[in-house]
Each structure stands twice: as structure tokens, then as C-alpha cells.
Amino acid sequence: LAMASLRSALPFAAALGAALLALKLHRRKEERASVLTGPRNRYAKEVGVAVRLALECGEAMRACLDNKQVTWKDSSSIDPVTATDEENERRVTAGLKAAFPTHLIVGEEAAAAAGRIPPITDAPTWVVDPIDGTTNFVYGIKLSCVSLGLCIKGEPVVGVVYE
């Protein structure tokens, strides 16, 4: 009897725990934003720009959930690309170039179109996947995200993932 009661209480406890965590995170929203973009973060400007661009890309993904224009990167038909992929990469590239004109950008779609990934040098380099999980996105499976990362001297220093 005790085991049955415990099993029935677990989903409630999990939901309560999730609600309390959400409340705690909501209350600390300003504090978290300050940590990410405040003066103590060496890459605050980069984080702020990347977060803004990731949110814009997420909005674009939601806007076309029911109307995706899909093509295939190769003849195998296993690597899709959508118009939203390409638009998001253009959006991110333009936003990063405006904020950081000297930074290099490696975008998944541009690299696929060129048939090669450019070498990562010591220069500040953004790595962009405008829709990470495009196949899931195409089929309406909610397991895709926007991924942006900044490498300096070949080492990752900033990463933003927006689901």
C-alpha cells in the first residue's frame, strides 16, 4: 500500500518540483540577465547579441510551423534545408556582421552550399546552425533549436541555444 501511494504521488511531486523551479527562475530573471550581460561577463556584448538573434530566429521558426518550404542539400534526400534555415542564417550573419564587423562566421547552410567547412583560425569566429534539428523541424517534431557559438583562438567562449 505504501509503495502504491508513493507511485501515485511521484507525478504530483515532479510537477510541484517543476513549478517551484519555474517560480524560482522567474524570480531570478533579472539576476540571470545581469550575470549573462552584466559588466562582470567578459563576453556580455556577444552574449546579448547572440541571445537577441536566437530569439528572432525562434520567432521565425514558430511563424512557419505549418508552411515549410523544404529542399534537399544532396541527392540522398536525407539532409533537408528549409527556407527558414536560409533566412535565419542570413538574419544571424547580418546581425553578427553589424555588431562585430571583424568576426568571421561559419554558417551551416553556407558551408553546405560551398561544399566545405572553412578552417577555424585564431580570429573570433561564430559557428551558426540556424535550425539545429532541421529534420525534426520539417516533420513537426518539437526537438529543434537555434545554435550559435563563438570561438576565439579555436576555443569556444560563448554558446547560445534557443529551443
BELJO-V681906 format. One record per residue. N is the residue number from 1. RES is the residue in three letters. SS is DSSP state (2 for helix, 1 for strand, 0 for the rest). OMEGA is omega in whole degrees, 0 to 359 (* if undefined). D_CENTER is the distance of its C-alpha to the mean C-alpha in Angstrom with 2 decimals. Layout:
n->[N N]
res->[RES RES]
ss->[SS SS]
omega->[OMEGA OMEGA]
d_center->[D_CENTER D_CENTER]
//
This chain:
n->[1 2 3 4 5 6 7 8 9 10 11 12 13 14 15 16 17 18 19 20 21 22 23 24 25 26 27 28 29 30 31 32 33 34 35 36 37 38 39 40 41 42 43 44 45 46 47 48 49 50 51 52 53 54 55 56 57 58 59 60 61 62 63 64 65 66 67 68 69 70 71 72 73 74 75 76 77 78 79 80 81 82 83 84 85 86 87 88 89 90 91 92 93 94 95 96 97 98 99 100 101 102 103 104 105 106 107 108 109 110 111 112 113 114 115 116 117 118 119 120 121 122 123 124 125 126 127 128 129 130 131 132 133 134 135 136 137 138 139 140 141 142 143 144 145 146 147 148 149 150 151 152 153 154 155 156 157 158 159 160 161 162 163]
res->[LEU ALA MET ALA SER LEU ARG SER ALA LEU PRO PHE ALA ALA ALA LEU GLY ALA ALA LEU LEU ALA LEU LYS LEU HIS ARG ARG LYS GLU GLU ARG ALA SER VAL LEU THR GLY PRO ARG ASN ARG TYR ALA LYS GLU VAL GLY VAL ALA VAL ARG LEU ALA LEU GLU CYS GLY GLU ALA MET ARG ALA CYS LEU ASP ASN LYS GLN VAL THR TRP LYS ASP SER SER SER ILE ASP PRO VAL THR ALA THR ASP GLU GLU ASN GLU ARG ARG VAL THR ALA GLY LEU LYS ALA ALA PHE PRO THR HIS LEU ILE VAL GLY GLU GLU ALA ALA ALA ALA ALA GLY ARG ILE PRO PRO ILE THR ASP ALA PRO THR TRP VAL VAL ASP PRO ILE ASP GLY THR THR ASN PHE VAL TYR GLY ILE LYS LEU SER CYS VAL SER LEU GLY LEU CYS ILE LYS GLY GLU PRO VAL VAL GLY VAL VAL TYR GLU]
ss->[0 2 2 2 2 2 2 2 2 2 2 2 2 2 2 2 2 2 2 2 2 2 2 2 2 2 2 0 2 2 2 2 2 2 2 2 2 0 0 0 0 0 0 2 2 2 2 2 2 2 2 2 2 2 2 2 2 2 2 2 2 2 2 0 0 0 0 0 0 1 1 1 0 0 0 0 0 0 0 1 1 1 2 2 2 2 2 2 2 2 2 2 2 2 2 2 2 2 2 0 0 0 0 1 1 1 1 2 2 2 2 2 2 2 0 0 0 0 0 0 0 0 0 0 1 1 1 1 1 1 1 1 0 2 2 2 2 2 0 0 0 0 0 0 1 1 1 1 1 1 1 1 0 0 1 1 1 1 1 1 1 1 0]
omega->[180 180 179 179 179 180 180 180 183 179 178 180 179 180 178 178 179 180 179 177 179 179 179 179 179 180 183 184 181 180 179 179 179 179 182 188 182 185 180 179 182 182 184 181 180 179 181 180 181 179 180 181 179 178 177 179 177 177 179 178 180 183 184 183 183 184 182 175 187 168 183 182 182 184 182 180 176 182 183 170 179 175 179 173 185 178 179 179 176 179 182 181 180 180 179 179 179 183 186 187 182 181 174 181 174 179 182 184 178 179 178 180 180 180 179 176 179 179 175 182 176 181 174 186 175 175 190 168 189 169 178 186 184 180 177 180 181 184 175 177 188 177 176 184 172 181 178 178 177 175 173 186 177 182 177 180 178 174 177 177 179 182 *]
d_center->[46.02 44.01 41.47 41.14 40.65 37.98 36.09 36.23 35.10 32.00 29.79 31.02 30.40 26.83 26.22 28.01 26.05 22.71 24.24 25.50 22.21 20.55 23.54 23.34 19.70 20.63 23.66 21.82 19.19 20.99 21.56 17.92 17.06 20.05 19.04 15.69 17.28 20.95 23.55 23.41 19.94 20.68 17.29 17.16 17.04 14.20 12.12 13.35 12.61 8.98 8.54 10.76 9.17 5.70 8.35 10.46 8.36 8.05 11.75 12.51 11.29 13.48 16.22 16.90 16.71 20.43 20.83 18.80 20.42 20.02 21.50 21.61 20.90 24.10 27.27 26.27 24.20 21.70 18.76 17.86 16.26 16.11 17.04 13.75 12.04 14.64 14.57 10.87 11.58 14.75 13.32 11.01 14.01 16.45 14.78 14.46 17.98 19.38 18.28 18.89 21.38 22.28 18.92 18.28 15.27 14.65 12.79 12.80 14.84 17.17 17.83 18.63 20.89 22.59 23.09 22.05 19.48 20.85 21.97 20.08 22.69 23.31 21.97 18.74 16.22 12.60 10.90 8.55 7.43 7.27 7.40 7.22 10.30 12.10 15.35 14.36 13.14 16.49 18.52 17.12 15.95 13.33 11.41 8.43 4.74 2.56 3.06 5.70 8.86 12.40 15.48 18.94 21.92 19.82 18.41 14.85 15.16 11.81 8.41 5.53 3.03 3.67 6.10]
//
